[in-house]
Amino acid sequence: EVVATVTQTIPRPVKTIADPKTLKGTSRVQDPGADGQKTTTFKIHYTNGIETSRQAIKQVSETAPKTKVVVEGTKVMF
């Protein structure tokens, strides 16, 4: 049995906004957003050197991810 603290990355969601003023096929990042993080302390059980179970003892901290916003052009030129 081992107690370990593990930090996991929470991937940022991506939101795409259609922009009729920008040419189709072009895009730009309006807000880069940010990944979140979650740090949890686990009690890990091993049998013959192999992890057999993992139990969360406490969540130390969590930072929510911030959405990445991408503007996608929809304007068509003839």
TORKOL-4160 file (C-alpha; in steps of 0.2 Angstrom, whole numbers, padded with zeros to 4 digits, m for minus):
78
<pt num="1" X="0000" Y="0000" Z="0000"/>
<pt num="2" X="0007" Y="0017" Z="m0005"/>
<pt num="3" X="0000" Y="0034" Z="m0003"/>
<pt num="4" X="0004" Y="0046" Z="m0018"/>
<pt num="5" X="m0002" Y="0063" Z="m0024"/>
<pt num="6" X="m0006" Y="0064" Z="m0043"/>
<pt num="7" X="m0009" Y="0079" Z="m0054"/>
<pt num="8" X="m0019" Y="0077" Z="m0069"/>
<pt num="9" X="m0022" Y="0089" Z="m0083"/>
<pt num="10" X="m0040" Y="0093" Z="m0088"/>
<pt num="11" X="m0040" Y="0097" Z="m0106"/>
<pt num="12" X="m0048" Y="0114" Z="m0111"/>
<pt num="13" X="m0064" Y="0113" Z="m0122"/>
<pt num="14" X="m0064" Y="0121" Z="m0139"/>
<pt num="15" X="m0078" Y="0132" Z="m0145"/>
<pt num="16" X="m0079" Y="0137" Z="m0163"/>
<pt num="17" X="m0089" Y="0153" Z="m0168"/>
<pt num="18" X="m0094" Y="0156" Z="m0186"/>
<pt num="19" X="m0089" Y="0173" Z="m0193"/>
<pt num="20" X="m0098" Y="0179" Z="m0209"/>
<pt num="21" X="m0086" Y="0194" Z="m0211"/>
<pt num="22" X="m0070" Y="0182" Z="m0212"/>
<pt num="23" X="m0066" Y="0173" Z="m0228"/>
<pt num="24" X="m0070" Y="0154" Z="m0228"/>
<pt num="25" X="m0055" Y="0143" Z="m0224"/>
<pt num="26" X="m0047" Y="0155" Z="m0212"/>
<pt num="27" X="m0048" Y="0155" Z="m0194"/>
<pt num="28" X="m0041" Y="0164" Z="m0179"/>
<pt num="29" X="m0039" Y="0160" Z="m0160"/>
<pt num="30" X="m0050" Y="0173" Z="m0151"/>
<pt num="31" X="m0045" Y="0166" Z="m0134"/>
<pt num="32" X="m0032" Y="0153" Z="m0131"/>
<pt num="33" X="m0040" Y="0147" Z="m0115"/>
<pt num="34" X="m0031" Y="0136" Z="m0103"/>
<pt num="35" X="m0030" Y="0118" Z="m0097"/>
<pt num="36" X="m0036" Y="0114" Z="m0080"/>
<pt num="37" X="m0027" Y="0104" Z="m0066"/>
<pt num="38" X="m0033" Y="0092" Z="m0053"/>
<pt num="39" X="m0022" Y="0086" Z="m0039"/>
<pt num="40" X="m0028" Y="0071" Z="m0029"/>
<pt num="41" X="m0020" Y="0060" Z="m0016"/>
<pt num="42" X="m0023" Y="0041" Z="m0018"/>
<pt num="43" X="m0020" Y="0026" Z="m0008"/>
<pt num="44" X="m0013" Y="0013" Z="m0021"/>
<pt num="45" X="m0013" Y="m0006" Z="m0017"/>
<pt num="46" X="m0001" Y="m0017" Z="m0025"/>
<pt num="47" X="0000" Y="m0036" Z="m0026"/>
<pt num="48" X="0016" Y="m0044" Z="m0032"/>
<pt num="49" X="0022" Y="m0027" Z="m0038"/>
<pt num="50" X="0006" Y="m0024" Z="m0049"/>
<pt num="51" X="m0006" Y="m0011" Z="m0045"/>
<pt num="52" X="m0023" Y="m0019" Z="m0040"/>
<pt num="53" X="m0033" Y="m0004" Z="m0034"/>
<pt num="54" X="m0033" Y="0014" Z="m0032"/>
<pt num="55" X="m0043" Y="0024" Z="m0019"/>
<pt num="56" X="m0045" Y="0043" Z="m0019"/>
<pt num="57" X="m0041" Y="0049" Z="m0001"/>
<pt num="58" X="m0044" Y="0068" Z="m0004"/>
<pt num="59" X="m0044" Y="0080" Z="m0018"/>
<pt num="60" X="m0030" Y="0093" Z="m0014"/>
<pt num="61" X="m0034" Y="0106" Z="m0027"/>
<pt num="62" X="m0043" Y="0109" Z="m0044"/>
<pt num="63" X="m0042" Y="0122" Z="m0057"/>
<pt num="64" X="m0056" Y="0123" Z="m0070"/>
<pt num="65" X="m0051" Y="0123" Z="m0088"/>
<pt num="66" X="m0054" Y="0139" Z="m0098"/>
<pt num="67" X="m0063" Y="0137" Z="m0115"/>
<pt num="68" X="m0052" Y="0140" Z="m0131"/>
<pt num="69" X="m0062" Y="0151" Z="m0143"/>
<pt num="70" X="m0059" Y="0149" Z="m0162"/>
<pt num="71" X="m0067" Y="0161" Z="m0175"/>
<pt num="72" X="m0070" Y="0151" Z="m0191"/>
<pt num="73" X="m0073" Y="0162" Z="m0207"/>
<pt num="74" X="m0089" Y="0158" Z="m0217"/>
<pt num="75" X="m0088" Y="0172" Z="m0230"/>
<pt num="76" X="m0088" Y="0166" Z="m0248"/>
<pt num="77" X="m0080" Y="0177" Z="m0262"/>
<pt num="78" X="m0085" Y="0174" Z="m0280"/>
